[in-house]
């Protein structure tokens, strides 16, 4: 396309029905998020639906209606798709698969190759909400609380971030969470990542569950957050822009990029000490996105 580059993404999600009927809303958000963190405007989606025999028609209609409303909200159109019916007992209820396409302005330079020593790392909100919400729902530990997933569109956040000329990189920290994104930054840029523990936003409820079950919120999936790397001179500008948005009200500058002989991710603790963050070996949750 003249003046634009194509950006595509694929997402598959399978969930046992009966948990909730928001799968269509979540699916649109997750697919669109992969597009917009690349700096593109989302335009079109395709939708493939795999339906197990016996699925309640009214439930399917609710899911499709919610998906359509979510697509309208973010300004994308579902332009193609297919439907298959699976035999009873083989489908787990319902499978949905989307492919999304967007356009990115020519000349926009986002990517790890643009990251420089001295850049700042900004996250748009508390980490670990989605991972803990899903973990508690699946494992049924008997814990109660008002913790909910952060799943949602990050389009307002990425649009605001693109106003910063010194924006280097954006990513939604899904599988492996914030720590995994930081390791990717270190490995692919050849630079070190230094995080400040006291600056990383984590809800008290998430931290409490992690303490009880032995998890680290830095490695848990987020589905409505953005991690951005921006030049130091514009870090406060990006932070202020995000904090004006409901989706970024608890955004924070959490660390920096630095020269390093061995690219590593270092966490500066509350007491002023340092510890290395290891790479994730086993994801605590089955893949859901």
C-alpha positions, -999 to 999 in steps of 0.1 A, spaced: 0 0 0 12 35 -8 28 51 23 22 21 45 36 -13 55 14 -43 62 15 -58 96 -1 -92 104 -6 -113 135 -22 -146 144 -38 -157 177 -54 -189 188 -74 -192 219 -92 -222 233 -112 -219 266 -136 -243 282 -170 -227 280 -188 -222 313 -160 -200 327 -173 -169 310 -186 -156 277 -161 -128 271 -139 -149 249 -149 -129 218 -139 -96 235 -106 -110 247 -98 -125 213 -102 -92 195 -82 -73 221 -53 -99 221 -51 -100 183 -53 -62 179 -27 -57 206 -1 -77 186 -7 -53 157 -6 -20 175 25 -26 196 43 -29 162 32 7 156 3 -1 132 -33 9 130 -55 -22 130 -79 -25 100 -91 -61 94 -97 -94 111 -105 -128 98 -123 -152 122 -123 -190 121 -148 -207 144 -146 -244 155 -178 -254 173 -183 -286 192 -216 -304 187 -241 -295 214 -229 -260 220 -258 -238 231 -268 -215 203 -277 -187 226 -242 -187 241 -226 -187 207 -248 -157 197 -237 -138 228 -200 -145 221 -203 -134 185 -222 -103 194 -196 -93 220 -168 -100 195 -186 -78 169 -190 -49 195 -153 -52 205 -143 -50 169 -164 -19 164 -149 -3 195 -113 -6 182 -123 3 146 -116 -30 129 -138 -50 105 -142 -88 104 -139 -93 66 -134 -131 62 -137 -164 81 -148 -200 82 -168 -223 104 -163 -259 113 -183 -283 135 -164 -308 156 -179 -340 170 -192 -340 206 -163 -345 230 -136 -334 206 -139 -296 208 -137 -285 244 -167 -263 237 -154 -237 212 -122 -227 195 -118 -193 179 -88 -182 157 -82 -148 142 -57 -132 119 -53 -94 120 -39 -69 95 -30 -33 100 -10 -6 84 21 12 97 33 46 85 63 44 62 94 55 79 83 45 114 113 29 131 104 6 159 125 -24 169 151 -37 193 179 -26 168 171 10 176 176 7 214 205 26 228 223 27 262 206 53 284 171 46 271 143 42 297 118 13 301 82 22 308 53 -1 316 17 10 313 4 -5 345 6 -33 372 20 -66 360 8 -101 367 -30 -94 370 -39 -117 341 -17 -145 350 -29 -147 386 -66 -143 376 -63 -172 352 -43 -193 376 -69 -189 404 -98 -196 380 -82 -228 367 -67 -243 398 -96 -234 421 -75 -228 452 -105 -215 471 -90 -180 474 -114 -151 472 -109 -115 461 -117 -89 435 -87 -95 413 -96 -96 376 -76 -100 344 -61 -69 327 -71 -82 293 -81 -54 270 -71 -33 240 -39 -13 243 -46 8 212 -50 41 232 -17 35 248 2 28 216 -14 58 198 -2 80 227 33 65 226 37 71 189 37 108 197 72 104 211 99 108 185 123 89 207 101 58 210 123 28 202 102 -3 209 69 -16 222 57 -50 233 27 -65 251 42 -87 278 21 -118 273 39 -152 275 66 -150 301 56 -116 313 78 -85 319 109 -105 327 109 -124 294 105 -91 274 135 -77 293 156 -108 285 147 -104 248 157 -68 250 191 -77 265 198 -106 241 188 -88 209 203 -54 217 235 -67 233 229 -42 261 221 -47 298 187 -41 314 185 -26 349 151 -27 367 142 -9 399 121 -32 421 104 -3 439 93 11 406 77 -19 391 39 -17 397 24 -49 412 -10 -50 430 -9 -61 466 -34 -89 458 -12 -102 430 19 -101 452 1 -118 481 -10 -147 459 25 -150 444 40 -151 479 16 -179 489 21 -200 458 57 -193 450 54 -173 418 71 -142 406 47 -115 391 75 -104 367 71 -137 348 33 -138 347 13 -129 315 -3 -96 310 -30 -91 283 -36 -53 286 -2 -38 293 26 -23 271 63 -23 278 80 5 259 116 16 255 120 54 249 149 79 249 157 93 283 147 128 273 112 117 265 105 92 292 86 116 314 66 128 284 55 92 276 48 86 313 26 117 315 7 108 283 0 73 296 -11 84 330 -37 107 315 -54 76 300 -76 52 321 -55 23 307 -22 39 318 -32 55 351 -6 34 370 21 35 344 57 38 357 93 42 345 108 9 358 144 8 346 170 16 320 192 2 292 229 3 299 262 -8 285 272 -42 297 299 -67 290 274 -95 293 238 -86 284 219 -94 316 187 -84 334 195 -70 368 170 -61 394 179 -35 420 161 -46 452 143 -25 478 174 -27 500 197 -14 473 212 -48 464 212 -64 430 200 -98 417 200 -113 383 167 -123 368 169 -157 353 152 -166 320 119 -184 323 122 -221 322 86 -233 327 56 -212 321 33 -216 352 2 -215 329 -7 -235 298 -6 -214 267 -38 -195 263 -27 -169 237 
